[in-house]
Amino acid sequence: MTKQKSETWEWLKALVIAVLLAAVIRYFLFAPIVVDGLSMMPTLHDQDRMIVNKIGYTLGEPKRFDIIVFHAPENKDYIKRVIGLPGDKIEYKNDTLYINGKAYKEPYLDEYKKKVIDGPLTEPFTLKEIIGEERVPEGHLFVMGDNRRFSKDSRHIGVIPMEKVLGKTNIVYWPVEDIRIVK
């Protein structure tokens, strides 16, 4: 009888440890997310399943062009690309991104730019026109979806406070035929 109790107790301890470990990993390190919508096409597709890496954003700073997940104002999580970092001056003209006066290539948009025949993929704007400030405020990010014509992003919801960022994502793990690392 005591051997059976001891074995049951060991299994119970192992189960509790496994559940706690899984909770810690999911809450602090990695979490799954499902892409909902077309705002990141052609880079990400609707219903792609991805892993959010929470480590990089708790230990370091975001990098330009990272794909991040954040809590949006509508109590929904969004997936977008970091375009502007704190202190950056952002402008779009002639379908070209300018950050602090320097033109940047966005190769992830090339596929869509080839298909557009009725104007630019990204309408011209300045950061001042959108948020009323010349530069991205400290502690905030300016984000945009890759599907520029059909993305609700910082052009509509404003800059994103860093504390709303859940983490970076770049690994699609489902569907199986689409497993990949995105850039």
ABEGO torsion letter per residue (X at the ends): XAAAAAAAAAAAAAAAAAAAAAAAAAAAABBBBBBBEAAAOAABBBGBBBBBBAAAAAABBBBBGBBBBBBBAAGBBBBBBBABBBGBBBBBBGGBBBBGGBBBBBAAAAAAAAABAAEBABBBBBAAAAAGBABBBBGBBBBBBABAAABBBAAAAEBBBAAABAEBBABBAOBAAABBBBX
